[in-house]
Amino acid sequence: MAPNPDYNNLAAFHAKLARSRRILAVCGAGLSASSGLATFRGAGGLWRNYEAMALATPEAFEKDPGLVWMFYAYRRHMALQAKPNAGHYALAELAKRNPEFLCLSQNVDHLHVRANHPSTQLKLLHGSLFTLKCSSPTCDYTEPENFASPLCPALAPAAVEAPTSPTEIHPLLDTTHPLPQIPPSSLPHCPQCKQQETASLLRPGVVWFGEPLDSDTLASIDAWIAREHVDMVLVVGTSSLVWPAAGFAEQARRVGTSVVHVNLDAEEVGNVRRLGREDFAFAGDAAEVLGRLLGPVVGRWDGGWGGV
Ligand SMILES: [Zn+2]
């Protein structure tokens, strides 16, 4: 199948968008990167000298919960210092104007929520840095929207203000200084199983490598997709070759849905070659591109949508 000859034509995309009612977005790290946040999910992502992917596992937490908590405390702090960008606001505004728009995000930084994206039209596939949950498999304690930074005195080094100058690094990332060793007793414990005198540690409410996605969330997405034909799938800031975006894009293409790729490398030759007849690809910064793509529907972003 030959790719759409107008794959990066903004007017052609806008014509398609005007005819689209049921729209699904799948957002990934590139959208957070537009807000200045590293997401560490890609291969080779380093935090200090640690491979970030190796810290995002249940095994790492079991072995050294203090180290894993410091990594997440740092990410909580950086996410709190970051701001939602034009892309987050455009998606939130689209959701408010179109009740048939559903946004799925792999990002755990809470920036969609802070852009006032309607909660019923937002599925956080990988959870949130600001949800705490009990690490015991037999305890269901969950605490949403805990924005404390530092979370506890032992994690205070992660909550130091980030330097504003690009030549300076956050003191916690300075590998010439060793990380403080944090004993488990100094980390937050579950208030629910405390009563049984076997209080487990609280852990970040994110999906770690090797863990399944929340089955209720997946079931609700499947039900939404199955209900009626989806007109358009926006794949934003993530490769459409990697799951979960790959699954949704493939499912959509099979039934003739238009897949729209927004990513830094979206217009590279190999990626364009894979496009279908109804697909689009726009390369660039996710925030900037989304602003242009959704502009006719949501109005021009002037930095003032919603409260930040
Ligand atoms: Zn518990």
py3Dmol code that shows the C-alpha trace and the ligand (Angstrom):
import py3Dmol

protein = """\
ATOM      1  CA  MET A   1       0.000   0.000   0.000  1.00  0.00           C
ATOM      2  CA  ALA A   2       1.439   3.367  -0.999  1.00  0.00           C
ATOM      3  CA  PRO A   3       1.668   5.981   1.752  1.00  0.00           C
ATOM      4  CA  ASN A   4      -0.635   8.965   1.746  1.00  0.00           C
ATOM      5  CA  PRO A   5       1.035  11.452  -0.689  1.00  0.00           C
ATOM      6  CA  ASP A   6      -0.182  14.256   1.588  1.00  0.00           C
ATOM      7  CA  TYR A   7       1.172  12.584   4.721  1.00  0.00           C
ATOM      8  CA  ASN A   8       2.636  15.801   6.152  1.00  0.00           C
ATOM      9  CA  ASN A   9       0.198  18.270   4.633  1.00  0.00           C
ATOM     10  CA  LEU A  10      -1.382  20.287   7.421  1.00  0.00           C
ATOM     11  CA  ALA A  11      -4.485  21.284   5.408  1.00  0.00           C
ATOM     12  CA  ALA A  12      -5.140  17.662   4.427  1.00  0.00           C
ATOM     13  CA  PHE A  13      -4.801  16.644   8.071  1.00  0.00           C
ATOM     14  CA  HIS A  14      -7.197  19.390   9.166  1.00  0.00           C
ATOM     15  CA  ALA A  15      -9.759  18.205   6.596  1.00  0.00           C
ATOM     16  CA  LYS A  16      -9.458  14.693   8.003  1.00  0.00           C
ATOM     17  CA  LEU A  17      -9.683  15.951  11.582  1.00  0.00           C
ATOM     18  CA  ALA A  18     -12.868  17.857  10.766  1.00  0.00           C
ATOM     19  CA  ARG A  19     -14.470  14.579   9.661  1.00  0.00           C
ATOM     20  CA  SER A  20     -13.239  12.644  12.711  1.00  0.00           C
ATOM     21  CA  ARG A  21     -15.392  12.145  15.768  1.00  0.00           C
ATOM     22  CA  ARG A  22     -14.007   9.177  17.672  1.00  0.00           C
ATOM     23  CA  ILE A  23     -10.338   9.955  18.251  1.00  0.00           C
ATOM     24  CA  LEU A  24      -7.815   7.986  20.306  1.00  0.00           C
ATOM     25  CA  ALA A  25      -4.436   9.407  21.361  1.00  0.00           C
ATOM     26  CA  VAL A  26      -1.515   7.338  22.632  1.00  0.00           C
ATOM     27  CA  CYS A  27       1.131   9.563  24.254  1.00  0.00           C
ATOM     28  CA  GLY A  28       4.681   8.695  25.226  1.00  0.00           C
ATOM     29  CA  ALA A  29       7.946  10.113  26.477  1.00  0.00           C
ATOM     30  CA  GLY A  30       8.333  12.706  23.706  1.00  0.00           C
ATOM     31  CA  LEU A  31       5.425  14.705  25.108  1.00  0.00           C
ATOM     32  CA  SER A  32       7.098  14.894  28.529  1.00  0.00           C
ATOM     33  CA  ALA A  33      10.422  15.726  26.895  1.00  0.00           C
ATOM     34  CA  SER A  34       8.764  18.878  25.498  1.00  0.00           C
ATOM     35  CA  SER A  35       8.275  19.923  29.140  1.00  0.00           C
ATOM     36  CA  GLY A  36      11.954  19.289  29.831  1.00  0.00           C
ATOM     37  CA  LEU A  37      11.498  15.953  31.583  1.00  0.00           C
ATOM     38  CA  ALA A  38      13.704  12.928  31.070  1.00  0.00           C
ATOM     39  CA  THR A  39      11.609   9.805  31.213  1.00  0.00           C
ATOM     40  CA  PHE A  40      14.352   7.178  31.438  1.00  0.00           C
ATOM     41  CA  ARG A  41      12.313   4.498  29.691  1.00  0.00           C
ATOM     42  CA  GLY A  42      14.467   4.202  26.594  1.00  0.00           C
ATOM     43  CA  ALA A  43      17.466   1.907  26.418  1.00  0.00           C
ATOM     44  CA  GLY A  44      20.609   3.515  27.722  1.00  0.00           C
ATOM     45  CA  GLY A  45      18.776   5.966  30.000  1.00  0.00           C
ATOM     46  CA  LEU A  46      21.114   6.607  32.900  1.00  0.00           C
ATOM     47  CA  TRP A  47      20.363   8.011  36.329  1.00  0.00           C
ATOM     48  CA  ARG A  48      23.690   8.705  38.035  1.00  0.00           C
ATOM     49  CA  ASN A  49      25.632   5.564  37.079  1.00  0.00           C
ATOM     50  CA  TYR A  50      22.600   3.348  37.161  1.00  0.00           C
ATOM     51  CA  GLU A  51      20.750   2.123  34.165  1.00  0.00           C
ATOM     52  CA  ALA A  52      17.350   3.625  34.852  1.00  0.00           C
ATOM     53  CA  MET A  53      15.493   0.598  33.522  1.00  0.00           C
ATOM     54  CA  ALA A  54      17.261  -1.563  36.106  1.00  0.00           C
ATOM     55  CA  LEU A  55      15.919   0.661  38.915  1.00  0.00           C
ATOM     56  CA  ALA A  56      12.320   0.382  37.668  1.00  0.00           C
ATOM     57  CA  THR A  57      11.738  -3.213  38.692  1.00  0.00           C
ATOM     58  CA  PRO A  58      10.224  -4.990  41.712  1.00  0.00           C
ATOM     59  CA  GLU A  59      13.550  -6.817  42.154  1.00  0.00           C
ATOM     60  CA  ALA A  60      15.492  -3.553  42.455  1.00  0.00           C
ATOM     61  CA  PHE A  61      13.018  -2.300  45.064  1.00  0.00           C
ATOM     62  CA  GLU A  62      13.345  -5.531  47.024  1.00  0.00           C
ATOM     63  CA  LYS A  63      17.138  -5.313  46.963  1.00  0.00           C
ATOM     64  CA  ASP A  64      17.596  -1.614  47.777  1.00  0.00           C
ATOM     65  CA  PRO A  65      14.334   0.267  48.367  1.00  0.00           C
ATOM     66  CA  GLY A  66      16.242   3.363  49.491  1.00  0.00           C
ATOM     67  CA  LEU A  67      18.028   3.657  46.142  1.00  0.00           C
ATOM     68  CA  VAL A  68      14.847   3.083  44.126  1.00  0.00           C
ATOM     69  CA  TRP A  69      12.926   5.562  46.246  1.00  0.00           C
ATOM     70  CA  MET A  70      15.652   8.189  45.745  1.00  0.00           C
ATOM     71  CA  PHE A  71      15.335   7.759  41.956  1.00  0.00           C
ATOM     72  CA  TYR A  72      11.564   8.204  42.154  1.00  0.00           C
ATOM     73  CA  ALA A  73      11.776  11.038  44.685  1.00  0.00           C
ATOM     74  CA  TYR A  74      14.023  12.840  42.210  1.00  0.00           C
ATOM     75  CA  ARG A  75      11.547  12.242  39.378  1.00  0.00           C
ATOM     76  CA  ARG A  76       8.645  13.430  41.557  1.00  0.00           C
ATOM     77  CA  HIS A  77      10.530  16.599  42.328  1.00  0.00           C
ATOM     78  CA  MET A  78      11.471  17.276  38.686  1.00  0.00           C
ATOM     79  CA  ALA A  79       7.887  16.617  37.541  1.00  0.00           C
ATOM     80  CA  LEU A  80       6.579  19.091  40.125  1.00  0.00           C
ATOM     81  CA  GLN A  81       9.017  21.713  38.858  1.00  0.00           C
ATOM     82  CA  ALA A  82       8.003  21.088  35.210  1.00  0.00           C
ATOM     83  CA  LYS A  83       4.929  22.596  33.579  1.00  0.00           C
ATOM     84  CA  PRO A  84       2.372  21.103  31.193  1.00  0.00           C
ATOM     85  CA  ASN A  85       3.115  22.211  27.631  1.00  0.00           C
ATOM     86  CA  ALA A  86       1.021  23.291  24.641  1.00  0.00           C
ATOM     87  CA  GLY A  87       0.543  19.629  23.687  1.00  0.00           C
ATOM     88  CA  HIS A  88      -0.958  18.690  27.058  1.00  0.00           C
ATOM     89  CA  TYR A  89      -3.276  21.705  26.877  1.00  0.00           C
ATOM     90  CA  ALA A  90      -4.318  20.991  23.300  1.00  0.00           C
ATOM     91  CA  LEU A  91      -5.213  17.389  24.182  1.00  0.00           C
ATOM     92  CA  ALA A  92      -7.106  18.486  27.312  1.00  0.00           C
ATOM     93  CA  GLU A  93      -9.016  21.088  25.316  1.00  0.00           C
ATOM     94  CA  LEU A  94      -9.857  18.565  22.605  1.00  0.00           C
ATOM     95  CA  ALA A  95     -11.236  16.269  25.324  1.00  0.00           C
ATOM     96  CA  LYS A  96     -13.425  19.048  26.714  1.00  0.00           C
ATOM     97  CA  ARG A  97     -14.828  19.839  23.269  1.00  0.00           C
ATOM     98  CA  ASN A  98     -15.139  16.270  22.037  1.00  0.00           C
ATOM     99  CA  PRO A  99     -16.593  13.722  24.485  1.00  0.00           C
ATOM    100  CA  GLU A 100     -15.629  10.969  22.006  1.00  0.00           C
ATOM    101  CA  PHE A 101     -11.906  11.650  22.406  1.00  0.00           C
ATOM    102  CA  LEU A 102      -9.915   9.278  24.648  1.00  0.00           C
ATOM    103  CA  CYS A 103      -6.301   9.934  25.614  1.00  0.00           C
ATOM    104  CA  LEU A 104      -3.973   7.134  26.714  1.00  0.00           C
ATOM    105  CA  SER A 105      -0.629   8.123  28.186  1.00  0.00           C
ATOM    106  CA  GLN A 106       2.454   6.183  29.182  1.00  0.00           C
ATOM    107  CA  ASN A 107       3.758   9.227  31.059  1.00  0.00           C
ATOM    108  CA  VAL A 108       3.749   9.118  34.854  1.00  0.00           C
ATOM    109  CA  ASP A 109       4.516  12.806  35.496  1.00  0.00           C
ATOM    110  CA  HIS A 110       0.923  13.959  36.041  1.00  0.00           C
ATOM    111  CA  LEU A 111       1.248  16.775  33.484  1.00  0.00           C
ATOM    112  CA  HIS A 112      -1.945  15.736  31.642  1.00  0.00           C
ATOM    113  CA  VAL A 113      -3.849  16.017  34.928  1.00  0.00           C
ATOM    114  CA  ARG A 114      -2.261  19.379  35.708  1.00  0.00           C
ATOM    115  CA  ALA A 115      -3.401  20.600  32.261  1.00  0.00           C
ATOM    116  CA  ASN A 116      -6.952  19.833  33.450  1.00  0.00           C
ATOM    117  CA  HIS A 117      -7.525  16.939  31.084  1.00  0.00           C
ATOM    118  CA  PRO A 118     -10.973  15.531  31.973  1.00  0.00           C
ATOM    119  CA  SER A 119     -10.260  12.435  34.090  1.00  0.00           C
ATOM    120  CA  THR A 120     -12.885  10.251  32.405  1.00  0.00           C
ATOM    121  CA  GLN A 121     -11.099  10.787  29.061  1.00  0.00           C
ATOM    122  CA  LEU A 122      -7.594  10.037  30.310  1.00  0.00           C
ATOM    123  CA  LYS A 123      -6.061   6.618  30.966  1.00  0.00           C
ATOM    124  CA  LEU A 124      -2.654   6.611  32.629  1.00  0.00           C
ATOM    125  CA  LEU A 125      -1.269   3.313  31.371  1.00  0.00           C
ATOM    126  CA  HIS A 126       1.802   3.331  33.605  1.00  0.00           C
ATOM    127  CA  GLY A 127       0.266   4.919  36.707  1.00  0.00           C
ATOM    128  CA  SER A 128       1.543   8.069  38.380  1.00  0.00           C
ATOM    129  CA  LEU A 129       4.652   9.174  40.254  1.00  0.00           C
ATOM    130  CA  PHE A 130       2.278  10.799  42.734  1.00  0.00           C
ATOM    131  CA  THR A 131       0.362   7.669  43.642  1.00  0.00           C
ATOM    132  CA  LEU A 132       1.745   5.700  46.574  1.00  0.00           C
ATOM    133  CA  LYS A 133       0.791   2.103  47.094  1.00  0.00           C
ATOM    134  CA  CYS A 134       1.619  -0.693  49.478  1.00  0.00           C
ATOM    135  CA  SER A 135       4.394  -2.999  48.297  1.00  0.00           C
ATOM    136  CA  SER A 136       2.748  -6.035  49.906  1.00  0.00           C
ATOM    137  CA  PRO A 137       0.842  -8.171  47.374  1.00  0.00           C
ATOM    138  CA  THR A 138      -1.773  -8.910  50.033  1.00  0.00           C
ATOM    139  CA  CYS A 139      -2.538  -5.258  50.871  1.00  0.00           C
ATOM    140  CA  ASP A 140      -4.580  -2.982  48.603  1.00  0.00           C
ATOM    141  CA  TYR A 141      -3.634   0.374  50.162  1.00  0.00           C
ATOM    142  CA  THR A 142      -3.353   3.152  47.557  1.00  0.00           C
ATOM    143  CA  GLU A 143      -2.880   6.865  48.121  1.00  0.00           C
ATOM    144  CA  PRO A 144      -3.489   9.031  45.036  1.00  0.00           C
ATOM    145  CA  GLU A 145      -2.142  12.538  44.493  1.00  0.00           C
ATOM    146  CA  ASN A 146       0.468  12.722  47.206  1.00  0.00           C
ATOM    147  CA  PHE A 147       2.593  15.703  46.120  1.00  0.00           C
ATOM    148  CA  ALA A 148       4.845  15.896  49.200  1.00  0.00           C
ATOM    149  CA  SER A 149       8.427  16.719  48.252  1.00  0.00           C
ATOM    150  CA  PRO A 150      10.431  15.578  50.036  1.00  0.00           C
ATOM    151  CA  LEU A 151       8.230  12.610  50.741  1.00  0.00           C
ATOM    152  CA  CYS A 152      10.139  11.936  53.979  1.00  0.00           C
ATOM    153  CA  PRO A 153      13.274  13.450  55.579  1.00  0.00           C
ATOM    154  CA  ALA A 154      15.543  10.671  54.243  1.00  0.00           C
ATOM    155  CA  LEU A 155      14.587  11.591  50.657  1.00  0.00           C
ATOM    156  CA  ALA A 156      15.299  15.315  51.109  1.00  0.00           C
ATOM    157  CA  PRO A 157      18.436  15.252  48.859  1.00  0.00           C
ATOM    158  CA  ALA A 158      16.119  14.524  45.892  1.00  0.00           C
ATOM    159  CA  ALA A 159      14.020  17.592  46.611  1.00  0.00           C
ATOM    160  CA  VAL A 160      16.786  20.157  46.309  1.00  0.00           C
ATOM    161  CA  GLU A 161      15.865  22.884  43.832  1.00  0.00           C
ATOM    162  CA  ALA A 162      17.211  22.025  40.366  1.00  0.00           C
ATOM    163  CA  PRO A 163      19.849  24.482  39.109  1.00  0.00           C
ATOM    164  CA  THR A 164      18.604  26.956  36.537  1.00  0.00           C
ATOM    165  CA  SER A 165      21.894  27.142  34.673  1.00  0.00           C
ATOM    166  CA  PRO A 166      22.378  24.429  32.037  1.00  0.00           C
ATOM    167  CA  THR A 167      26.051  24.115  33.016  1.00  0.00           C
ATOM    168  CA  GLU A 168      25.158  22.989  36.538  1.00  0.00           C
ATOM    169  CA  ILE A 169      23.691  19.643  37.448  1.00  0.00           C
ATOM    170  CA  HIS A 170      21.320  18.699  40.227  1.00  0.00           C
ATOM    171  CA  PRO A 171      23.490  17.911  43.296  1.00  0.00           C
ATOM    172  CA  LEU A 172      21.916  14.449  43.497  1.00  0.00           C
ATOM    173  CA  LEU A 173      23.242  13.609  40.018  1.00  0.00           C
ATOM    174  CA  ASP A 174      26.815  14.566  40.932  1.00  0.00           C
ATOM    175  CA  THR A 175      28.463  11.149  40.906  1.00  0.00           C
ATOM    176  CA  THR A 176      31.573  12.474  42.677  1.00  0.00           C
ATOM    177  CA  HIS A 177      29.444  12.424  45.815  1.00  0.00           C
ATOM    178  CA  PRO A 178      28.163   9.032  46.994  1.00  0.00           C
ATOM    179  CA  LEU A 179      24.437   8.586  47.429  1.00  0.00           C
ATOM    180  CA  PRO A 180      23.309   8.420  51.037  1.00  0.00           C
ATOM    181  CA  GLN A 181      22.433   4.883  52.126  1.00  0.00           C
ATOM    182  CA  ILE A 182      18.829   4.887  53.292  1.00  0.00           C
ATOM    183  CA  PRO A 183      17.711   2.114  55.631  1.00  0.00           C
ATOM    184  CA  PRO A 184      14.193   0.785  54.963  1.00  0.00           C
ATOM    185  CA  SER A 185      13.122   1.996  58.418  1.00  0.00           C
ATOM    186  CA  SER A 186      13.544   5.613  57.191  1.00  0.00           C
ATOM    187  CA  LEU A 187      11.221   5.143  54.191  1.00  0.00           C
ATOM    188  CA  PRO A 188       7.420   5.614  54.180  1.00  0.00           C
ATOM    189  CA  HIS A 189       5.439   2.640  55.431  1.00  0.00           C
ATOM    190  CA  CYS A 190       1.897   1.528  54.674  1.00  0.00           C
ATOM    191  CA  PRO A 191      -0.575   2.892  57.225  1.00  0.00           C
ATOM    192  CA  GLN A 192      -3.029   0.087  56.500  1.00  0.00           C
ATOM    193  CA  CYS A 193      -0.962  -2.989  57.240  1.00  0.00           C
ATOM    194  CA  LYS A 194       0.777  -1.172  60.088  1.00  0.00           C
ATOM    195  CA  GLN A 195      -2.028  -2.366  62.326  1.00  0.00           C
ATOM    196  CA  GLN A 196      -0.874  -5.946  61.827  1.00  0.00           C
ATOM    197  CA  GLU A 197       2.634  -5.005  62.985  1.00  0.00           C
ATOM    198  CA  THR A 198       4.108  -6.113  59.663  1.00  0.00           C
ATOM    199  CA  ALA A 199       3.967  -2.738  57.965  1.00  0.00           C
ATOM    200  CA  SER A 200       5.224  -3.015  54.419  1.00  0.00           C
ATOM    201  CA  LEU A 201       6.988  -0.225  52.610  1.00  0.00           C
ATOM    202  CA  LEU A 202       5.033   2.083  50.373  1.00  0.00           C
ATOM    203  CA  ARG A 203       6.225   2.127  46.760  1.00  0.00           C
ATOM    204  CA  PRO A 204       5.615   4.398  43.757  1.00  0.00           C
ATOM    205  CA  GLY A 205       2.293   3.697  42.032  1.00  0.00           C
ATOM    206  CA  VAL A 206       3.880   3.174  38.641  1.00  0.00           C
ATOM    207  CA  VAL A 207       4.038   0.078  36.467  1.00  0.00           C
ATOM    208  CA  TRP A 208       7.523  -1.392  36.692  1.00  0.00           C
ATOM    209  CA  PHE A 209       9.221  -3.535  34.060  1.00  0.00           C
ATOM    210  CA  GLY A 210       7.916  -7.062  34.340  1.00  0.00           C
ATOM    211  CA  GLU A 211       4.604  -5.924  35.844  1.00  0.00           C
ATOM    212  CA  PRO A 212       1.295  -6.098  33.990  1.00  0.00           C
ATOM    213  CA  LEU A 213      -0.738  -3.004  33.207  1.00  0.00           C
ATOM    214  CA  ASP A 214      -3.860  -2.517  35.298  1.00  0.00           C
ATOM    215  CA  SER A 215      -6.456  -4.957  33.981  1.00  0.00           C
ATOM    216  CA  ASP A 216      -9.445  -2.650  34.645  1.00  0.00           C
ATOM    217  CA  THR A 217      -7.752   0.137  32.668  1.00  0.00           C
ATOM    218  CA  LEU A 218      -7.014  -2.206  29.751  1.00  0.00           C
ATOM    219  CA  ALA A 219     -10.569  -3.587  29.790  1.00  0.00           C
ATOM    220  CA  SER A 220     -12.068  -0.079  29.690  1.00  0.00           C
ATOM    221  CA  ILE A 221      -9.839   0.847  26.721  1.00  0.00           C
ATOM    222  CA  ASP A 222     -10.781  -2.323  24.845  1.00  0.00           C
ATOM    223  CA  ALA A 223     -14.463  -1.612  25.491  1.00  0.00           C
ATOM    224  CA  TRP A 224     -14.089   1.952  24.210  1.00  0.00           C
ATOM    225  CA  ILE A 225     -12.370   0.775  21.013  1.00  0.00           C
ATOM    226  CA  ALA A 226     -14.883  -2.015  20.410  1.00  0.00           C
ATOM    227  CA  ARG A 227     -17.928   0.217  20.860  1.00  0.00           C
ATOM    228  CA  GLU A 228     -17.823   1.932  17.482  1.00  0.00           C
ATOM    229  CA  HIS A 229     -15.460   2.719  14.611  1.00  0.00           C
ATOM    230  CA  VAL A 230     -12.477   4.850  15.651  1.00  0.00           C
ATOM    231  CA  ASP A 231     -11.856   7.610  13.096  1.00  0.00           C
ATOM    232  CA  MET A 232      -8.342   8.639  14.043  1.00  0.00           C
ATOM    233  CA  VAL A 233      -5.454   7.443  16.229  1.00  0.00           C
ATOM    234  CA  LEU A 234      -2.862  10.038  17.243  1.00  0.00           C
ATOM    235  CA  VAL A 235       0.486   8.511  18.244  1.00  0.00           C
ATOM    236  CA  VAL A 236       2.341  11.275  20.078  1.00  0.00           C
ATOM    237  CA  GLY A 237       5.943  11.272  21.264  1.00  0.00           C
ATOM    238  CA  THR A 238       6.414   7.542  21.048  1.00  0.00           C
ATOM    239  CA  SER A 239       7.380   5.070  18.378  1.00  0.00           C
ATOM    240  CA  SER A 240       4.363   3.435  16.832  1.00  0.00           C
ATOM    241  CA  LEU A 241       6.475   0.296  16.573  1.00  0.00           C
ATOM    242  CA  VAL A 242       6.644  -0.177  20.341  1.00  0.00           C
ATOM    243  CA  TRP A 243       3.842  -1.535  22.459  1.00  0.00           C
ATOM    244  CA  PRO A 244       1.305  -0.275  23.490  1.00  0.00           C
ATOM    245  CA  ALA A 245       1.147   2.293  20.677  1.00  0.00           C
ATOM    246  CA  ALA A 246       2.007  -0.426  18.156  1.00  0.00           C
ATOM    247  CA  GLY A 247      -1.006  -2.509  19.181  1.00  0.00           C
ATOM    248  CA  PHE A 248      -3.497   0.329  18.894  1.00  0.00           C
ATOM    249  CA  ALA A 249      -2.034   1.638  15.636  1.00  0.00           C
ATOM    250  CA  GLU A 250      -2.143  -1.825  14.096  1.00  0.00           C
ATOM    251  CA  GLN A 251      -5.688  -2.466  15.297  1.00  0.00           C
ATOM    252  CA  ALA A 252      -6.765   0.905  13.887  1.00  0.00           C
ATOM    253  CA  ARG A 253      -5.081   0.475  10.525  1.00  0.00           C
ATOM    254  CA  ARG A 254      -6.757  -2.894   9.990  1.00  0.00           C
ATOM    255  CA  VAL A 255     -10.151  -1.217   9.960  1.00  0.00           C
ATOM    256  CA  GLY A 256      -9.063   1.726   7.809  1.00  0.00           C
ATOM    257  CA  THR A 257      -8.550   4.234  10.582  1.00  0.00           C
ATOM    258  CA  SER A 258      -6.162   7.105   9.990  1.00  0.00           C
ATOM    259  CA  VAL A 259      -3.011   6.860  12.146  1.00  0.00           C
ATOM    260  CA  VAL A 260      -1.259  10.176  12.782  1.00  0.00           C
ATOM    261  CA  HIS A 261       2.370  10.024  13.927  1.00  0.00           C
ATOM    262  CA  VAL A 262       3.793  12.963  15.875  1.00  0.00           C
ATOM    263  CA  ASN A 263       7.399  12.318  16.792  1.00  0.00           C
ATOM    264  CA  LEU A 264      10.889  13.702  16.226  1.00  0.00           C
ATOM    265  CA  ASP A 265      11.625  11.024  13.617  1.00  0.00           C
ATOM    266  CA  ALA A 266       8.104  10.656  12.181  1.00  0.00           C
ATOM    267  CA  GLU A 267       9.138  11.868   8.716  1.00  0.00           C
ATOM    268  CA  GLU A 268      12.279   9.766   8.332  1.00  0.00           C
ATOM    269  CA  VAL A 269      12.231   7.745   5.105  1.00  0.00           C
ATOM    270  CA  GLY A 270      11.817   4.342   6.756  1.00  0.00           C
ATOM    271  CA  ASN A 271       8.902   5.574   8.858  1.00  0.00           C
ATOM    272  CA  VAL A 272       7.144   7.284   5.952  1.00  0.00           C
ATOM    273  CA  ARG A 273       7.456   4.097   3.921  1.00  0.00           C
ATOM    274  CA  ARG A 274       5.402   2.261   6.544  1.00  0.00           C
ATOM    275  CA  LEU A 275       2.509   4.744   6.412  1.00  0.00           C
ATOM    276  CA  GLY A 276      -0.867   3.695   5.088  1.00  0.00           C
ATOM    277  CA  ARG A 277      -3.044   5.496   2.561  1.00  0.00           C
ATOM    278  CA  GLU A 278      -4.942   7.380   5.273  1.00  0.00           C
ATOM    279  CA  ASP A 279      -1.998   8.010   7.609  1.00  0.00           C
ATOM    280  CA  PHE A 280      -0.123  11.181   8.466  1.00  0.00           C
ATOM    281  CA  ALA A 281       3.307  11.921   9.923  1.00  0.00           C
ATOM    282  CA  PHE A 282       4.544  15.184  11.392  1.00  0.00           C
ATOM    283  CA  ALA A 283       8.105  15.446  12.673  1.00  0.00           C
ATOM    284  CA  GLY A 284       9.090  17.837  15.417  1.00  0.00           C
ATOM    285  CA  ASP A 285       8.668  18.757  19.031  1.00  0.00           C
ATOM    286  CA  ALA A 286       5.449  17.104  20.237  1.00  0.00           C
ATOM    287  CA  ALA A 287       4.135  20.192  22.013  1.00  0.00           C
ATOM    288  CA  GLU A 288       4.710  22.467  19.052  1.00  0.00           C
ATOM    289  CA  VAL A 289       3.347  20.019  16.453  1.00  0.00           C
ATOM    290  CA  LEU A 290       0.223  19.185  18.478  1.00  0.00           C
ATOM    291  CA  GLY A 291      -0.508  22.877  18.854  1.00  0.00           C
ATOM    292  CA  ARG A 292      -0.479  23.234  15.052  1.00  0.00           C
ATOM    293  CA  LEU A 293      -2.442  20.047  14.382  1.00  0.00           C
ATOM    294  CA  LEU A 294      -5.215  20.654  16.885  1.00  0.00           C
ATOM    295  CA  GLY A 295      -5.276  24.436  16.506  1.00  0.00           C
ATOM    296  CA  PRO A 296      -8.463  24.600  14.363  1.00  0.00           C
ATOM    297  CA  VAL A 297     -10.383  22.524  16.909  1.00  0.00           C
ATOM    298  CA  VAL A 298      -9.133  23.962  20.140  1.00  0.00           C
ATOM    299  CA  GLY A 299      -8.079  27.483  19.190  1.00  0.00           C
ATOM    300  CA  ARG A 300      -4.605  28.876  19.292  1.00  0.00           C
ATOM    301  CA  TRP A 301      -2.688  28.152  22.471  1.00  0.00           C
ATOM    302  CA  ASP A 302      -1.530  31.361  24.077  1.00  0.00           C
ATOM    303  CA  GLY A 303      -0.094  29.790  27.207  1.00  0.00           C
ATOM    304  CA  GLY A 304      -3.237  30.565  29.092  1.00  0.00           C
ATOM    305  CA  TRP A 305      -5.497  27.530  28.925  1.00  0.00           C
ATOM    306  CA  GLY A 306      -6.538  26.193  32.289  1.00  0.00           C
ATOM    307  CA  GLY A 307      -4.777  26.934  35.534  1.00  0.00           C
ATOM    308  CA  VAL A 308      -1.294  25.605  35.976  1.00  0.00           C
TER     309      VAL A 308
END
"""
ligand_1 = """\
1
ZN
Zn -0.204 -2.265 53.246
"""
view = py3Dmol.view(width=600, height=400)
view.addModel(protein, "pdb")
view.setStyle({"model": 0}, {"cartoon": {"style": "trace"}})
view.addModel(ligand_1, "xyz")
view.setStyle({"model": 1}, {"stick": {}})
view.zoomTo()
view.show()
